[in-house]
Amino acid sequence: MTVALMNTYQPLALSFTKGLGTRLWDQAGREYLDAVAGVAVTNVGHSHPRIVSAISEQAGLLLHTSNLYSIDWQQQLAKRLTALSGMQRAFFNNSGAEANETALKLARLYGWRKGIEQPLVVVMANAFHGRTLGTLSASDGPAVRLGFNELPGDFVKVPFGDLAALEQVQRKHGARIVAILVEPIQGESGVQIAPPGYLKALRELCNRHGWLLMLDEIQTGIGRTGRWFAFQHEGIVPDVMTLAKGLGNGVPIGACLARGHAADLFTPGSHGSTFGGNPLACRVGCTVLDIIEEQGLLENARVQGERLLERLRAELADNPNVLATRGQGLMIGVELKQPVRDLTLIAARDHGLLINVTRGKTIRLLPPLTIDEREVGMIVRGVGRALSSAPSV
Ligand SMILES: *Cc1c(COP(=O)(O)O)cnc(C)c1O
């Protein structure tokens, strides 16, 4: 551990020097299968040749001009994303938290235009929306919020998937509510999937009361669940959607998309970003979309995701510590009854497999959308063996 860095992370004693496709190599030259993908970021794989040449070509042409001038790649990416999602307008920034800040500002403006003095946004128990003051206030759990004064009175929290609780909140606070902010699948809190029809019911509730439906697709978007965006499984369209992680495949970029009223709320001066939407990040974003289309990665995420889920369930059927295995596309969680000590280290060291554990006891698998059947088998065997050799806490 180096004392020159603030004490915010607890990294494994493992450091990589090279990546290609689904694989990473450490300083000693050892190869690993990456089933984390930088937390759902490198969706098209490491060092994809198309991304490498987009970055190097653009770096040789132009990195940054600021939004004082129009940026062709930014307009192109906005066009592509709105066409894929059914949204109308995009705003670009540099991270997921910033994209959600943009959404929260839209919600406030929406309330202000309606003459609502103290607008409330409905958020979910166990939500994760980021680490800025605004987004941590919209998130849940002491790991994110402890020691920080939250923004007072901006949010009202309901259990994820619970429509009755929402109706209750509507009766109590209806006049102040302006929006619902929700992750289609809660990633950080352990791949929690809402009951079928939940998003549709939220859509109807928002229509009925004139609220904005704002989806945080930062983790679920850009093909992760086997569609471009997770809401497309449910046949609805949100009013606002946020993206980040997979959009730049490792180049920082975030986006907030909107349609209808929400798309027309900002006026010049109401929001901005120095770096946001620069030619490099937006060109890479366009290239990511090209690769997903040309390599058929949505289909691959669906097929390999189903295979991975099915084989994990078979492999872990007799494991007494496994409570549930669930997922959609290539976003899969294995919830354990008891936490397992050093599980990520054991998987990496003994089985050459990178996995993530979230909230202490859910193994989260987020491999690149490019994985093949053989790699699905490697993940299943690696997880099975790591679980059977690791000591319980
Ligand atoms: C990762 C994540 C964020 C935060 O993104 P950052 O880029 O770390 O700010 C927000 N919401 C969800 C659902 C995420 O998975």
The ligand as an SDF file (V2000), in Angstrom:
LIG
                    3D

 15 15  0  0  0  0  0  0  0  0999 V2000
  -20.8570    2.8490  -11.5720 C   0  0  0  0  0  0  0  0  0  0  0  0
  -22.2150    3.3930  -11.3870 C   0  0  0  0  0  0  0  0  0  0  0  0
  -22.4330    4.7590  -11.1320 C   0  0  0  0  0  0  0  0  0  0  0  0
  -21.3060    5.7380  -10.9070 C   0  0  0  0  0  0  0  0  0  0  0  0
  -20.4690    5.8820  -12.0030 O   0  0  0  0  0  0  0  0  0  0  0  0
  -19.0400    6.6220  -11.8080 P   0  0  0  0  0  0  0  0  0  0  0  0
  -18.4990    6.6670  -13.2030 O   0  0  0  0  0  0  0  0  0  0  0  0
  -18.2340    5.7940  -10.8750 O   0  0  0  0  0  0  0  0  0  0  0  0
  -19.3240    7.9680  -11.2590 O   0  0  0  0  0  0  0  0  0  0  0  0
  -23.7320    5.1920  -11.0390 C   0  0  0  0  0  0  0  0  0  0  0  0
  -24.7740    4.3470  -11.1720 N   0  0  0  0  0  0  0  0  0  0  0  0
  -24.6100    3.0430  -11.4230 C   0  0  0  0  0  0  0  0  0  0  0  0
  -25.7940    2.1560  -11.5890 C   0  0  0  0  0  0  0  0  0  0  0  0
  -23.3230    2.5120  -11.5290 C   0  0  0  0  0  0  0  0  0  0  0  0
  -23.1530    1.1980  -11.7410 O   0  0  0  0  0  0  0  0  0  0  0  0
  1  2  1  0
  2  3  1  0
  2 14  2  0
  3  4  1  0
  3 10  2  0
  4  5  1  0
  5  6  1  0
  6  7  2  0
  6  8  1  0
  6  9  1  0
 10 11  1  0
 11 12  2  0
 12 13  1  0
 12 14  1  0
 14 15  1  0
M  END
$$$$
